[in-house]
Amino acid sequence: MTDLNHVILTGNIVHDIGERDKVKVGETTKLTVTIANNRSVKVNGEWKNVAYFFDIEMWGKLADNLEKYLCKGKGIAVDGYLKVDTWEKDGQKKSKTYIVADTVKLLGGKTDASANAQKTTSTEQNDLGFKEDPVF
């Protein structure tokens, strides 16, 4: 039997990309962003929105190409898989689960920074071969 590890998720980016979010691992770029995914749940007979937060890792060209389009509030759709990092600190075992993105699609949402990036890089967009909703 083959195991299955596949995640498809949409959400909005929680914070603008900063220096701590983009690192080089050898020659490869790693970009980590957190998205909020909202879900309606019934609590005591009343519907409430609950936000779940997920850390997304993007690697290589995907990270390099997307960095300039990602800003707080921007919606993205992620297709990827789960990865768990484990380590030990002060004698206690710790772990963190990430979603590693294979593809990312830009959705609606806040467009202030991404609109400015799209206006200033229109020739770059044509070279990449996408028009409105790029999938990386």
DSSP file with accessible surface (Angstrom, degrees, kcal/mol):
  #  RESIDUE AA STRUCTURE BP1 BP2  ACC     N-H-->O    O-->H-N    N-H-->O    O-->H-N    TCO  KAPPA ALPHA  PHI   PSI    X-CA   Y-CA   Z-CA
    1    1 A M              0   0  216      0, 0.0     2,-0.4     0, 0.0     0, 0.0   0.000 360.0 360.0 360.0 135.7    0.0    0.0    0.0
    2    2 A T        -     0   0  133      1,-0.0     2,-0.1     0, 0.0     0, 0.0  -0.770 360.0-128.2 -92.9 133.2    1.2    3.5   -0.9
    3    3 A D        -     0   0  139     -2,-0.4     2,-0.5     2,-0.0    -1,-0.0  -0.487  17.8-140.2 -77.5 153.2    0.9    6.2    1.7
    4    4 A L        +     0   0  156     -2,-0.1     2,-0.3     2,-0.0    -1,-0.0  -0.960  25.7 168.3-119.4 128.8   -0.8    9.5    0.7
    5    5 A N        +     0   0   82     -2,-0.5     2,-0.4     2,-0.0    -2,-0.0  -0.800  24.9 139.9-138.8  91.4    0.4   12.9    1.9
    6    6 A H        -     0   0  106     -2,-0.3     2,-0.4    75,-0.1    75,-0.3  -0.995  25.3-172.0-142.1 131.4   -1.3   15.6   -0.1
    7    7 A V  E     -A   80   0A  26     73,-3.1    73,-2.8    -2,-0.4     2,-0.4  -0.983   7.8-176.5-128.2 133.5   -2.7   19.0    1.1
    8    8 A I  E     +A   79   0A 128     -2,-0.4     2,-0.3    71,-0.2    71,-0.2  -0.998  24.0 159.5-125.4 126.1   -4.8   21.5   -0.8
    9    9 A L  E     -A   78   0A  25     69,-2.4    69,-3.5    -2,-0.4     2,-0.3  -0.997  26.1-158.4-150.2 142.9   -5.5   24.7    1.2
   10   10 A T  E     +A   77   0A  75     -2,-0.3     2,-0.3    67,-0.2    67,-0.2  -0.918  30.5 128.3-119.7 155.1   -6.5   28.3    0.7
   11   11 A G  E     -A   76   0A  10     65,-1.9    65,-2.7    -2,-0.3     2,-0.4  -0.979  50.5 -86.1 179.4-179.9   -6.0   31.2    3.1
   12   12 A N  E     -AB  75  36A  69     24,-2.0    24,-2.7    -2,-0.3    63,-0.2  -0.893  44.1-105.8-111.2 141.0   -4.7   34.7    3.5
   13   13 A I  E     - B   0  35A   4     61,-2.5    60,-3.1    -2,-0.4    22,-0.2  -0.394  24.8-151.4 -66.0 134.9   -1.1   35.6    4.3
   14   14 A V        +     0   0   50     20,-2.8     2,-0.3    58,-0.2    -1,-0.1   0.821  69.2   9.2 -81.8 -34.8   -0.8   36.7    8.0
   15   15 A H  S    S-     0   0   44     19,-0.4    19,-0.2    56,-0.1    -1,-0.2  -0.972  83.4 -89.5-146.1 158.2    2.1   39.1    7.7
   16   16 A D        -     0   0   94     -2,-0.3     2,-0.2    55,-0.1    55,-0.2  -0.316  56.1 -92.2 -63.5 153.0    4.3   40.9    5.2
   17   17 A I        +     0   0   37     53,-0.6     2,-0.2    50,-0.2    -1,-0.1  -0.482  53.6 178.2 -70.1 130.2    7.4   39.0    4.1
   18   18 A G    >>  -     0   0   34     -2,-0.2     3,-1.2    -3,-0.1     4,-0.7  -0.672  45.7 -88.1-123.8-178.9   10.5   40.0    6.2
   19   19 A E  G >4 S+     0   0  188      1,-0.3     3,-0.8    -2,-0.2    -2,-0.0   0.843 123.3  57.1 -61.4 -35.2   14.1   39.0    6.4
   20   20 A R  G 34 S+     0   0  192      1,-0.2    -1,-0.3     3,-0.0    -3,-0.0   0.709 101.4  58.6 -70.9 -17.2   13.4   36.1    8.7
   21   21 A D  G <4 S+     0   0   10     -3,-1.2    11,-2.5     1,-0.1     2,-0.5   0.692 101.8  56.4 -85.3 -20.3   11.0   34.6    6.2
   22   22 A K  E <<  +C   31   0A  75     -3,-0.8     2,-0.3    -4,-0.7     9,-0.2  -0.964  65.7 159.9-119.5 120.5   13.5   34.2    3.4
   23   23 A V  E     -C   30   0A  62      7,-2.5     7,-3.1    -2,-0.5     2,-0.5  -0.931  36.5-121.4-134.3 159.1   16.7   32.2    3.9
   24   24 A K  E     -C   29   0A 133     -2,-0.3     2,-0.6     5,-0.2     5,-0.2  -0.884  16.8-167.9-100.7 129.5   19.3   30.5    1.7
   25   25 A V  E >  S-C   28   0A  73      3,-3.3     3,-2.0    -2,-0.5     2,-0.4  -0.932  73.2 -50.3-114.9  98.3   19.8   26.8    2.3
   26   26 A G  T 3  S-     0   0   72     -2,-0.6    -2,-0.0     1,-0.3     0, 0.0  -0.573 121.7 -26.6  68.4-120.9   23.0   26.2    0.3
   27   27 A E  T 3  S+     0   0  182     -2,-0.4     2,-0.4    -3,-0.1    -1,-0.3   0.424 121.9  94.8-100.2  -1.3   22.2   27.7   -3.1
   28   28 A T  E <  S-C   25   0A  63     -3,-2.0    -3,-3.3    31,-0.0     2,-0.3  -0.757  70.6-130.2-100.8 138.8   18.5   27.3   -2.7
   29   29 A T  E     -C   24   0A   2     -2,-0.4    31,-2.2    -5,-0.2     2,-0.5  -0.666  17.9-164.8 -84.3 136.1   16.0   29.9   -1.5
   30   30 A K  E     -CD  23  59A  43     -7,-3.1    -7,-2.5    -2,-0.3     2,-0.5  -0.992   4.1-171.5-121.1 125.0   13.5   28.9    1.2
   31   31 A L  E     -CD  22  58A   1     27,-3.0    27,-2.9    -2,-0.5     2,-0.5  -0.972   2.1-167.1-117.4 127.3   10.5   31.2    1.8
   32   32 A T  E     + D   0  57A  28    -11,-2.5     2,-0.3    -2,-0.5    25,-0.2  -0.968  11.7 169.7-117.9 127.1    8.2   30.6    4.8
   33   33 A V  E     - D   0  56A   1     23,-2.3    23,-3.7    -2,-0.5     2,-0.4  -0.929  25.6-135.2-129.8 156.8    4.8   32.3    5.2
   34   34 A T  E     - D   0  55A  28     -2,-0.3   -20,-2.8    21,-0.2   -19,-0.4  -0.945  20.4-166.4-111.9 134.2    1.9   31.8    7.5
   35   35 A I  E     -BD  13  54A   0     19,-2.7    19,-2.4    -2,-0.4     2,-0.5  -0.892  15.1-136.1-117.7 151.9   -1.6   31.7    6.2
   36   36 A A  E     -BD  12  53A  17    -24,-2.7   -24,-2.0    -2,-0.3     2,-0.5  -0.923  16.4-166.8-104.8 129.9   -4.9   32.0    8.1
   37   37 A N  E     - D   0  52A  33     15,-3.2    15,-2.8    -2,-0.5     2,-0.3  -0.981  11.6-148.4-118.7 119.5   -7.6   29.6    7.0
   38   38 A N  E     + D   0  51A 100     -2,-0.5     2,-0.4    13,-0.2    13,-0.2  -0.715  16.5 179.9 -95.1 142.9  -11.1   30.4    8.3
   39   39 A R  E     - D   0  50A 157     11,-2.4    11,-3.1    -2,-0.3     2,-0.5  -1.000  25.0-129.1-140.8 138.5  -13.7   27.7    9.0
   40   40 A S  E     + D   0  49A  67     -2,-0.4     2,-0.3     9,-0.2     9,-0.2  -0.767  31.9 178.0 -88.2 128.6  -17.3   28.1   10.3
   41   41 A V  E     - D   0  48A  35      7,-2.9     7,-2.9    -2,-0.5     2,-0.6  -0.959  29.8-120.6-129.9 150.6  -18.1   25.8   13.3
   42   42 A K  E     - D   0  47A 129     -2,-0.3     2,-0.5     5,-0.2     5,-0.2  -0.806  30.6-179.7 -94.3 119.9  -21.2   25.5   15.4
   43   43 A V  E >  S- D   0  46A  61      3,-3.3     3,-1.7    -2,-0.6    -2,-0.0  -0.981  72.3 -19.5-122.7 118.5  -20.6   26.2   19.1
   44   44 A N  T 3  S-     0   0  166     -2,-0.5    -1,-0.1     1,-0.3     3,-0.1   0.891 129.0 -50.9  51.7  43.1  -23.6   25.9   21.4
   45   45 A G  T 3  S+     0   0   62      1,-0.2     2,-0.4    -3,-0.0    -1,-0.3   0.501 120.4 106.0  78.4   4.0  -26.0   26.1   18.5
   46   46 A E  E <   -D   43   0A 121     -3,-1.7    -3,-3.3     2,-0.0     2,-0.4  -0.950  69.1-125.4-121.5 136.0  -24.4   29.3   17.1
   47   47 A W  E     +D   42   0A 163     -2,-0.4     2,-0.3    -5,-0.2    -5,-0.2  -0.624  33.6 175.4 -81.2 131.8  -22.1   29.5   14.0
   48   48 A K  E     -D   41   0A 103     -7,-2.9    -7,-2.9    -2,-0.4     2,-0.4  -0.980  30.5-120.9-134.6 147.0  -18.7   31.1   14.6
   49   49 A N  E     -D   40   0A 123     -2,-0.3     2,-0.4    -9,-0.2    -9,-0.2  -0.760  27.9-167.8 -86.2 132.1  -15.7   31.6   12.4
   50   50 A V  E     -D   39   0A  50    -11,-3.1   -11,-2.4    -2,-0.4     2,-0.5  -0.979  11.1-142.2-120.8 132.2  -12.5   30.0   13.7
   51   51 A A  E     -D   38   0A  41     -2,-0.4     2,-0.4   -13,-0.2   -13,-0.2  -0.808  11.6-165.5 -96.7 133.1   -9.1   30.8   12.2
   52   52 A Y  E     -D   37   0A  97    -15,-2.8   -15,-3.2    -2,-0.5     2,-0.5  -0.942  11.9-144.7-113.3 139.7   -6.5   28.1   11.7
   53   53 A F  E     -D   36   0A 126     -2,-0.4     2,-0.4   -17,-0.2   -17,-0.2  -0.903  16.5-176.0-112.8 132.3   -2.9   29.1   11.0
   54   54 A F  E     -D   35   0A  72    -19,-2.4   -19,-2.7    -2,-0.5     2,-0.5  -0.986  20.9-136.0-129.7 135.8   -0.6   27.1    8.8
   55   55 A D  E     -D   34   0A  30     42,-0.5    44,-2.6    -2,-0.4     2,-0.4  -0.788  22.4-160.4 -91.1 128.9    3.1   27.6    8.0
   56   56 A I  E     -De  33  99A   0    -23,-3.7   -23,-2.3    -2,-0.5     2,-0.5  -0.932   3.4-156.7-113.1 130.5    3.9   27.2    4.3
   57   57 A E  E     -De  32 100A   0     42,-3.0    44,-3.0    -2,-0.4     2,-0.4  -0.918   8.7-173.1-106.1 132.8    7.4   26.5    3.0
   58   58 A M  E     -D   31   0A   0    -27,-2.9   -27,-3.0    -2,-0.5     2,-0.3  -0.979   9.2-161.1-122.9 140.6    8.3   27.4   -0.6
   59   59 A W  E >>  -D   30   0A  84     42,-0.4     3,-1.0    -2,-0.4     4,-0.6  -0.870  41.2 -21.9-124.3 152.7   11.6   26.4   -2.2
   60   60 A G  H 3> S-     0   0   19    -31,-2.2     4,-2.4    -2,-0.3     3,-0.2  -0.197 123.0  -1.7  62.0-135.1   13.8   27.4   -5.1
   61   61 A K  H 3> S+     0   0  170      1,-0.2     4,-3.0     2,-0.2     5,-0.3   0.832 130.6  60.9 -62.6 -33.6   12.2   29.2   -8.1
   62   62 A L  H <> S+     0   0   22     -3,-1.0     4,-1.9     2,-0.2    -1,-0.2   0.956 109.8  41.7 -57.9 -47.2    8.8   29.0   -6.5
   63   63 A A  H  X S+     0   0    1     -4,-0.6     4,-1.8   -34,-0.3    -2,-0.2   0.927 115.7  49.6 -66.0 -45.0   10.1   31.1   -3.6
   64   64 A D  H  < S+     0   0   66     -4,-2.4     4,-0.4     1,-0.2    -2,-0.2   0.914 114.7  43.7 -62.2 -43.5   12.1   33.4   -5.7
   65   65 A N  H  < S+     0   0   45     -4,-3.0     3,-0.2     1,-0.2    -1,-0.2   0.850 117.4  43.7 -72.5 -35.3    9.2   34.1   -8.1
   66   66 A L  H >X S+     0   0    0     -4,-1.9     3,-2.1    -5,-0.3     4,-0.9   0.753  88.3  86.0 -84.6 -24.6    6.4   34.5   -5.5
   67   67 A E  G >< S+     0   0   62     -4,-1.8     3,-0.9     1,-0.3   -50,-0.2   0.862  89.3  49.8 -48.4 -45.1    8.2   36.7   -2.9
   68   68 A K  G 34 S+     0   0   67     -4,-0.4    -1,-0.3     1,-0.2    49,-0.2   0.671 111.5  49.6 -73.6 -13.5    7.4   40.0   -4.6
   69   69 A Y  G <4 S+     0   0    0     -3,-2.1     2,-0.5    -4,-0.2    -1,-0.2   0.544  90.6  91.4-100.1  -9.2    3.7   39.2   -4.9
   70   70 A L    <<  +     0   0    9     -3,-0.9   -53,-0.6    -4,-0.9     2,-0.3  -0.777  46.6 147.7 -96.4 126.4    3.0   38.1   -1.3
   71   71 A C    >   -     0   0    3     -2,-0.5     3,-2.3    39,-0.2   -58,-0.3  -0.948  56.2 -64.0-146.8 166.0    1.9   40.6    1.3
   72   72 A K  T 3  S+     0   0  114     -2,-0.3   -58,-0.2     1,-0.3    41,-0.2  -0.255 121.7  16.9 -54.4 130.3   -0.3   40.6    4.4
   73   73 A G  T 3  S+     0   0   23    -60,-3.1    37,-1.3     1,-0.3    -1,-0.3   0.255  88.1 137.5  91.3 -13.1   -3.9   39.8    3.5
   74   74 A K  E <   - F   0 109A  13     -3,-2.3   -61,-2.5    35,-0.3     2,-0.3  -0.486  50.9-130.4 -70.0 132.2   -3.1   38.3    0.0
   75   75 A G  E     +A   12   0A   2     33,-2.7    32,-3.4    32,-0.3     2,-0.3  -0.642  30.2 176.7 -84.2 138.3   -5.1   35.1   -0.7
   76   76 A I  E     -AF  11 106A   0    -65,-2.7   -65,-1.9    -2,-0.3     2,-0.5  -0.977  24.7-143.6-137.5 152.6   -3.2   32.1   -2.0
   77   77 A A  E     -AF  10 105A  23     28,-2.5    28,-2.5    -2,-0.3     2,-0.4  -0.975  23.3-160.8-112.4 130.9   -4.1   28.5   -2.8
   78   78 A V  E     -AF   9 104A   2    -69,-3.5   -69,-2.4    -2,-0.5     2,-0.5  -0.944  14.1-173.0-118.8 134.8   -1.5   25.9   -1.9
   79   79 A D  E     +AF   8 103A  49     24,-2.5    23,-3.1    -2,-0.4    24,-2.1  -0.995  43.4  94.8-122.9 119.1   -1.0   22.4   -3.2
   80   80 A G  E     -AF   7 101A   2    -73,-2.8   -73,-3.1    -2,-0.5     2,-0.3  -0.811  61.9 -80.8-168.7-148.1    1.7   20.4   -1.4
   81   81 A Y  E     - F   0 100A  90     19,-2.0    19,-3.3   -75,-0.3     2,-0.3  -0.933  36.9 -98.9-143.7 161.4    2.4   18.0    1.3
   82   82 A L  E     - F   0  99A  76     -2,-0.3     2,-0.4    17,-0.2    17,-0.2  -0.631  32.9-175.8 -85.0 142.3    3.0   17.9    5.1
   83   83 A K  E     - F   0  98A  56     15,-2.6    15,-3.2    -2,-0.3     2,-0.5  -0.999  10.4-154.2-135.8 136.6    6.5   17.8    6.6
   84   84 A V  E     - F   0  97A  82     -2,-0.4     2,-0.4    13,-0.2    13,-0.2  -0.956   3.7-160.6-115.8 122.9    7.3   17.5   10.3
   85   85 A D  E     - F   0  96A  53     11,-2.8    11,-2.2    -2,-0.5     2,-0.3  -0.856  12.6-169.7 -95.9 136.5   10.6   18.9   11.7
   86   86 A T  E     + F   0  95A 110     -2,-0.4     2,-0.3     9,-0.2     9,-0.2  -0.955  13.8 153.7-126.9 148.4   11.7   17.5   15.1
   87   87 A W  E     - F   0  94A 116      7,-2.1     7,-3.4    -2,-0.3     2,-0.4  -0.954  35.8-115.2-158.2 172.2   14.4   18.6   17.5
   88   88 A E  E     + F   0  93A 130     -2,-0.3     2,-0.4     5,-0.2     5,-0.2  -0.970  26.8 177.6-121.9 133.6   15.4   18.6   21.1
   89   89 A K  E >  S- F   0  92A 119      3,-2.7     3,-2.1    -2,-0.4    -2,-0.0  -0.989  71.9 -12.2-137.2 126.3   15.7   21.7   23.3
   90   90 A D  T 3  S-     0   0  151     -2,-0.4     3,-0.1     1,-0.3    -1,-0.1   0.862 128.6 -54.9  52.7  38.8   16.5   21.7   27.0
   91   91 A G  T 3  S+     0   0   61      1,-0.2     2,-0.4     0, 0.0    -1,-0.3   0.479 116.2 112.6  78.7   0.6   15.9   17.9   27.1
   92   92 A Q  E <   - F   0  89A 123     -3,-2.1    -3,-2.7     0, 0.0     2,-0.3  -0.899  67.2-125.4-110.0 137.7   12.4   18.2   25.7
   93   93 A K  E     - F   0  88A 183     -2,-0.4     2,-0.3    -5,-0.2    -5,-0.2  -0.606  31.9-173.7 -78.9 134.4   11.4   16.9   22.2
   94   94 A K  E     - F   0  87A  85     -7,-3.4    -7,-2.1    -2,-0.3     2,-0.3  -0.896   6.2-176.4-125.0 157.0    9.8   19.5   20.0
   95   95 A S  E     - F   0  86A  78     -2,-0.3     2,-0.3    -9,-0.2    -9,-0.2  -0.989   9.5-166.1-151.6 156.4    8.2   19.4   16.6
   96   96 A K  E     - F   0  85A  79    -11,-2.2   -11,-2.8    -2,-0.3     2,-0.4  -0.987  14.8-142.4-144.5 135.1    6.6   21.7   14.1
   97   97 A T  E     - F   0  84A  74     -2,-0.3   -42,-0.5   -13,-0.2     2,-0.3  -0.843  21.0-178.1-103.0 133.0    4.5   20.8   11.1
   98   98 A Y  E     - F   0  83A  35    -15,-3.2   -15,-2.6    -2,-0.4     2,-0.6  -0.877  26.6-130.7-120.8 158.0    4.8   22.6    7.8
   99   99 A I  E     -eF  56  82A   5    -44,-2.6   -42,-3.0    -2,-0.3     2,-0.6  -0.962  22.3-149.9-105.2 119.7    3.0   22.4    4.4
  100  100 A V  E     -eF  57  81A   5    -19,-3.3   -19,-2.0    -2,-0.6     2,-0.4  -0.845  18.2-133.7 -91.7 119.8    5.6   22.3    1.7
  101  101 A A  E     + F   0  80A   8    -44,-3.0   -42,-0.4    -2,-0.6   -21,-0.3  -0.598  30.5 174.7 -81.0 129.0    4.2   23.9   -1.4
  102  102 A D  E    S+     0   0A  97    -23,-3.1     2,-0.3     1,-0.4   -22,-0.2   0.785  80.8   7.6 -90.4 -42.8    4.5   22.2   -4.8
  103  103 A T  E     - F   0  79A  58    -24,-2.1   -24,-2.5     2,-0.0    -1,-0.4  -0.986  65.7-165.0-137.8 150.6    2.3   24.8   -6.5
  104  104 A V  E     - F   0  78A   0     32,-2.0    32,-3.4    -2,-0.3     2,-0.4  -1.000   3.3-161.7-135.5 133.9    0.8   28.1   -5.4
  105  105 A K  E     -GF 135  77A  80    -28,-2.5   -28,-2.5    -2,-0.4     2,-0.3  -0.969  20.7-128.5-116.0 132.5   -1.9   30.2   -7.0
  106  106 A L  E     - F   0  76A   2     28,-1.7   -30,-0.2    -2,-0.4     2,-0.2  -0.623  33.1-178.9 -78.2 132.5   -2.4   33.8   -6.2
  107  107 A L  E     -     0   0A  57    -32,-3.4   -32,-0.3    -2,-0.3    -1,-0.0  -0.428  33.2 -68.8-114.3-166.4   -6.0   34.6   -5.3
  108  108 A G  E    S+     0   0A  52     -2,-0.2   -33,-2.7   -34,-0.1    -1,-0.3   0.180  75.2  95.2 -70.6-162.9   -7.9   37.8   -4.3
  109  109 A G  E    S+ F   0  74A  47    -35,-0.2   -35,-0.3   -97,-0.1   -36,-0.1  -0.675  80.9   2.3 110.2-167.7   -7.4   39.7   -1.1
  110  110 A K        +     0   0   98    -37,-1.3   -39,-0.2    -2,-0.2     4,-0.1  -0.268  56.7 174.9 -57.9 133.1   -5.2   42.6   -0.2
  111  111 A T     >  +     0   0   66      3,-0.1     4,-3.1     2,-0.1     5,-0.4   0.263  41.5 109.2-126.9  10.9   -3.4   43.8   -3.3
  112  112 A D  H  > S+     0   0  103      2,-0.2     4,-1.8     1,-0.2     5,-0.2   0.976  93.6  26.9 -54.3 -61.6   -1.6   47.0   -2.2
  113  113 A A  H  > S+     0   0   47      1,-0.2     4,-2.3     2,-0.2    -1,-0.2   0.907 124.8  49.8 -71.2 -39.3    1.9   45.6   -2.4
  114  114 A S  H  > S+     0   0    1      2,-0.2     4,-2.4     1,-0.2    -1,-0.2   0.879 109.3  51.8 -70.6 -33.9    1.2   43.0   -5.0
  115  115 A A  H  X S+     0   0   25     -4,-3.1     4,-2.4     2,-0.2    -1,-0.2   0.929 111.1  48.0 -66.6 -42.1   -0.5   45.5   -7.3
  116  116 A N  H  X S+     0   0   97     -4,-1.8     4,-2.2    -5,-0.4    -2,-0.2   0.917 112.4  49.0 -63.0 -41.7    2.5   47.8   -7.1
  117  117 A A  H  X S+     0   0   16     -4,-2.3     4,-1.2     1,-0.2    -2,-0.2   0.911 111.3  50.2 -64.9 -38.5    4.8   44.9   -7.7
  118  118 A Q  H  < S+     0   0   59     -4,-2.4    -2,-0.2     1,-0.2    -1,-0.2   0.895 111.0  48.7 -68.2 -37.3    2.7   43.8  -10.7
  119  119 A K  H >< S+     0   0  155     -4,-2.4     3,-0.9     1,-0.2    -1,-0.2   0.916 114.1  44.9 -67.7 -41.2    2.7   47.4  -12.2
  120  120 A T  H 3< S+     0   0  112     -4,-2.2    -1,-0.2     1,-0.2    -2,-0.2   0.663 119.1  42.3 -79.8 -13.2    6.5   47.8  -11.8
  121  121 A T  T 3X  +     0   0   18     -4,-1.2     4,-2.4    -5,-0.2    -1,-0.2  -0.031  69.7 126.2-122.1  34.2    7.2   44.3  -13.2
  122  122 A S  H <> S+     0   0   61     -3,-0.9     4,-1.9     1,-0.2     5,-0.1   0.888  78.6  48.0 -63.5 -36.8    4.8   44.0  -16.2
  123  123 A T  H  > S+     0   0  100      2,-0.2     4,-1.9     1,-0.2    -1,-0.2   0.897 110.2  53.0 -70.0 -34.0    7.6   43.2  -18.6
  124  124 A E  H  > S+     0   0   75      1,-0.2     4,-1.7     2,-0.2    -2,-0.2   0.907 106.9  52.9 -65.0 -37.9    8.9   40.6  -16.2
  125  125 A Q  H  X>S+     0   0   23     -4,-2.4     5,-1.4     1,-0.2     4,-1.2   0.921 107.0  51.4 -63.0 -43.2    5.4   39.1  -16.1
  126  126 A N  H  <5S+     0   0  116     -4,-1.9     3,-0.4     1,-0.2    -1,-0.2   0.888 108.2  52.4 -62.4 -36.8    5.3   38.8  -19.8
  127  127 A D  H  <5S+     0   0  138     -4,-1.9    -1,-0.2     1,-0.2    -2,-0.2   0.840 108.3  50.7 -66.6 -32.3    8.6   37.0  -19.8
  128  128 A L  H  <5S-     0   0   74     -4,-1.7    -1,-0.2    -3,-0.2    -2,-0.2   0.670 112.3-125.1 -79.0 -18.1    7.3   34.6  -17.2
  129  129 A G  T  <5 +     0   0   63     -4,-1.2     2,-0.3    -3,-0.4    -3,-0.2   0.753  66.1 116.3  86.5  24.5    4.3   33.9  -19.4
  130  130 A F      < -     0   0   30     -5,-1.4    -1,-0.3     1,-0.1    -2,-0.1  -0.902  37.6-173.1-125.0 160.4    1.4   34.6  -17.1
  131  131 A K        -     0   0  180     -2,-0.3    -1,-0.1     2,-0.1    -2,-0.0   0.725  66.8 -14.4-112.8 -82.6   -1.4   37.2  -17.2
  132  132 A E  S    S+     0   0  155      1,-0.2    -2,-0.1     0, 0.0     0, 0.0   0.938 127.4  26.6 -95.8 -69.9   -3.8   37.6  -14.3
  133  133 A D  S    S-     0   0   92    -28,-0.0    -1,-0.2     2,-0.0    -2,-0.1  -0.715  77.9-160.8-102.3  87.0   -3.8   34.7  -11.8
  134  134 A P        -     0   0    3      0, 0.0   -28,-1.7     0, 0.0     2,-0.5  -0.360   6.4-152.8 -70.7 143.6   -0.4   33.1  -12.0
  135  135 A V  B      G  105   0A  88    -30,-0.2   -30,-0.2    -2,-0.1    -2,-0.0  -0.980 360.0 360.0-111.6 124.8    0.2   29.6  -10.7
  136  136 A F              0   0   35    -32,-3.4   -32,-2.0    -2,-0.5   -74,-0.1  -0.798 360.0 360.0-106.4 360.0    3.7   29.0   -9.6
